[in-house]
Amino acid sequence: MLITYAIISLGGKQYRVQEGQRLLVDQLAHDAGKTFHPDVLFVGGDGKAEFVPKGTQVTAKVLGSALGDKIRIGKYKKRTGYRRHNGFRASLSRVQIESIGTKTTRAAAAPKAEAAEKPKAAAARKPAAKKTTTKKAE
């Protein structure tokens, strides 16, 4: 199945993404230049679709941070002279979708190789049996 898009969850919101796409999302806890794997809710493409796919992950990279557009807030009460103005700019993160696909096989194969080496190492560390000698009475 050729995966052309995925729906991921970031910061409580859902985004439809494709490889190479750049997004502005709510501020993430990841530093600039770091990669992460958001939750995948749906994958589709080539006329096929799958809800909550197992073994499929999306790799995203944080490019940096930005500020959103300024939102102006005004309060007014007639005939009292009450006027208040305030503004707000959201903290955002720039994210680029690196890849959509199955998990890498190297990551799955590495724990198996380490598990095979552990019994050998445990056998090498096993202490030799102690020899007991008993004195015969003369």
C-alpha positions in Angstrom: 0.0 0.0 0.0 1.4 3.3 -1.0 0.8 5.8 1.9 0.2 9.3 0.6 -1.2 10.9 3.7 -1.8 10.5 7.4 -3.8 12.1 10.1 -1.8 12.8 13.2 -2.5 14.2 16.7 -0.4 17.1 18.0 -1.3 19.2 21.0 -4.9 18.0 21.1 -5.5 18.9 17.5 -5.6 16.7 14.4 -3.7 17.5 11.2 -3.8 15.8 7.7 -0.1 15.6 6.6 2.0 14.4 3.7 5.7 13.9 3.4 7.7 17.1 3.1 4.8 19.3 4.4 5.5 22.1 6.8 3.0 23.0 9.6 2.6 25.7 12.3 1.3 24.0 15.4 0.9 25.0 19.1 4.2 25.2 21.0 5.9 21.8 21.4 8.2 20.7 24.2 10.8 19.5 21.6 13.9 21.7 20.8 14.6 23.0 17.3 16.3 20.4 15.1 15.0 17.4 17.1 12.8 14.7 15.5 9.8 13.0 17.2 7.0 10.6 16.4 3.4 12.0 16.9 0.4 9.7 17.4 -0.9 8.4 14.1 -4.7 8.1 13.9 -5.2 7.3 10.2 -3.2 6.5 7.1 -4.5 6.4 3.6 -3.6 6.5 0.0 -3.9 4.6 -3.3 -7.6 4.0 -2.6 -7.0 2.2 0.7 -7.3 3.4 4.3 -6.6 2.2 7.8 -7.7 3.5 11.1 -5.2 3.4 14.0 -2.6 1.5 12.0 -0.1 -0.7 13.9 3.5 -0.6 12.8 3.1 2.8 11.0 4.7 5.9 12.3 5.2 9.5 11.2 8.6 11.2 11.7 8.5 14.9 12.2 11.3 17.4 12.7 11.0 20.7 14.7 12.4 23.5 12.5 12.0 26.3 15.1 9.5 28.5 16.9 7.4 31.5 15.8 4.7 33.8 17.0 1.2 33.8 15.6 -0.8 36.8 14.3 -1.7 39.3 16.9 -5.3 39.1 18.1 -6.7 42.4 19.3 -9.3 42.2 22.1 -11.4 45.3 22.9 -13.9 45.8 25.7 -16.4 48.6 25.7 -19.4 49.6 27.9 -21.6 52.4 26.6 -22.2 55.7 28.4 -19.6 54.9 31.1 -16.3 55.7 29.4 -15.1 52.2 30.0 -12.7 51.0 27.2 -10.0 48.4 27.5 -7.7 47.0 24.8 -5.5 44.0 25.0 -3.6 41.8 22.5 -2.4 38.2 22.3 0.1 36.3 20.1 0.2 32.5 20.3 3.6 30.7 20.7 3.9 28.3 17.7 6.4 25.7 16.5 7.3 25.1 12.9 7.2 21.4 12.1 8.2 19.5 8.9 7.0 16.0 8.1 10.1 13.9 7.3 8.5 10.5 6.5 5.3 8.5 6.7 5.7 4.7 6.8 6.5 1.6 8.7 8.9 1.5 11.6 12.5 0.9 10.8 13.6 -2.7 10.8 17.0 -1.8 12.3 15.4 -0.6 15.5 13.5 -3.9 15.8 16.5 -6.0 14.9 18.9 -4.4 17.4 17.1 -5.6 20.6 17.1 -9.2 19.3 20.9 -9.1 18.7 21.5 -7.7 22.2 19.2 -10.3 23.7 21.2 -13.1 22.1 24.5 -11.7 23.5 23.2 -11.5 27.1 23.1 -15.2 27.9 26.6 -15.6 26.6 27.8 -12.8 28.7 26.0 -14.2 31.8 27.7 -17.6 31.3 31.1 -16.0 31.1 30.5 -14.1 34.3 29.3 -17.2 36.2 31.8 -18.0 39.0 33.6 -21.4 38.9 32.3 -24.1 41.3 34.2 -24.1 44.6 36.1 -27.2 45.5 35.6 -28.4 49.0 38.2 -30.6 50.7 37.7 -32.5 53.9 40.5 -33.5 56.2 40.6 -37.1 57.1 41.2 -37.9 60.7 44.5 -39.6 61.3 
